[in-house]
Amino acid sequence: MHPPIRTQLLLLFLVAFAACTKASDARRDHLLAGPHGWIDVTVHAPQGTAAAAGGASSPNGQAPCEMTFLVNGEVLLDETGDLAQADAAKNPLGYRFLVPAGNLNSELTISRCVKDLHLPLAVAMDKDHLVQMAFDGQHLAVTATGPYAPSTLDAVHGDVATLQARAEASDGTLATLTKLAIACVALNVVVLAAVFLRKAR
């Protein structure tokens, strides 16, 4: 007996989703295995939207912006967001991508909320560097670049172990100082008692 068609479709969806996830992980592993860097993209609302006037999204139901970001023809971002509202909240949308090192051809596309914008930008990506890019409402440009070492679980574990070692060392030093302080107080008491007894005689 064959399973119901809905069950078959659900299984097919789960298999397809798992395949996409594995492909993404495999692509990331491939990039990490070679010279690579990172691109940070901050996207502000295009001029002509409500954010350009400093307000939130228009009350007439203006469509959110659809954004795509490509590097050497590979789609790294395909997302919809309310750029006007993000700007009004002073929290613009931003994304970070792992990319291969070398001379890259990037392109940011924004549509739906405005007439289609195609913003190409050539990027020279050095190994282990972060390139920060921003769309200011009119132009896409590189705003900063520099060395970048992302945090890893191993690095975090090492930092925690170092902090624990320092805490234990501090605890040991504190215990020693406490013992010395107690010994000093006891010595002072003995000295004062001896002086008092000598005077009493």
C-alpha positions, 0 to 999 in steps of 0.5 A, spaced: 500 500 500 502 506 497 503 512 502 498 518 501 500 523 496 501 528 502 506 524 505 510 523 499 510 530 498 512 532 505 518 526 504 520 529 498 520 536 501 524 534 507 529 530 502 530 536 498 531 541 504 536 536 506 540 536 500 540 544 499 543 544 506 548 539 505 550 543 498 550 549 502 555 546 508 559 543 502 560 550 499 562 553 505 567 547 507 570 548 500 571 556 501 574 555 507 579 550 505 582 555 500 584 562 501 578 566 503 575 572 506 568 576 508 564 581 505 559 585 510 554 589 506 549 594 509 543 596 505 539 602 506 533 604 503 533 607 496 532 614 495 524 615 493 522 610 499 519 613 505 526 612 509 529 617 504 524 623 508 526 620 515 520 616 516 517 609 517 514 605 511 509 609 508 502 607 510 499 606 504 502 599 504 508 600 500 511 593 498 518 591 502 524 591 498 527 584 495 534 584 495 539 579 491 547 579 492 551 576 487 559 574 487 562 572 481 555 570 479 553 566 485 547 568 489 549 569 496 543 573 498 535 573 496 531 576 501 525 581 502 526 586 507 523 593 509 529 597 508 525 604 510 522 601 517 529 598 518 532 605 517 527 609 521 529 604 527 536 606 526 538 599 525 539 598 517 539 591 515 546 588 514 549 581 512 556 577 512 558 572 507 564 568 506 567 569 499 574 566 495 580 571 495 581 574 489 578 579 484 571 579 485 565 581 481 559 583 486 552 586 484 547 588 489 540 588 486 534 591 489 527 591 486 519 591 488 520 597 493 523 601 487 524 601 480 529 595 479 536 597 481 542 593 479 549 596 483 555 592 480 561 593 484 568 590 483 572 588 490 579 586 491 579 581 496 585 579 500 586 573 504 583 573 511 580 580 510 573 583 511 571 588 506 565 592 508 560 595 503 554 599 504 548 602 499 547 609 502 540 609 498 544 611 491 551 608 491 554 601 493 561 602 495 567 599 499 567 603 506 572 599 509 577 593 509 582 590 514 584 583 517 579 579 520 579 573 524 572 570 526 571 567 533 571 559 533 568 554 538 576 552 539 578 559 540 572 561 545 574 554 549 581 557 549 579 563 552 575 560 557 580 556 559 585 561 560 580 565 564 579 559 568 586 558 569 587 566 571 581 565 576 584 559 579 591 563 580 587 569 583 584 565 588 590 562 590 593 568 591 587 571 595 588 565 599 595 566 601 594 573 602 588 571 607 593 567 611 598 572 611 593 577 614 591 572 619 598 571 621 600 578 621 594 579 626 595 573 630 602 576 631 600 583 633 596 580 638 601 576 641 606 582 641 601 586 644 599 581 650 607 580 651 608 588 652 601 588 656 604 583 661 611 586 661 608 592 663 603 589 668 609 586 672 
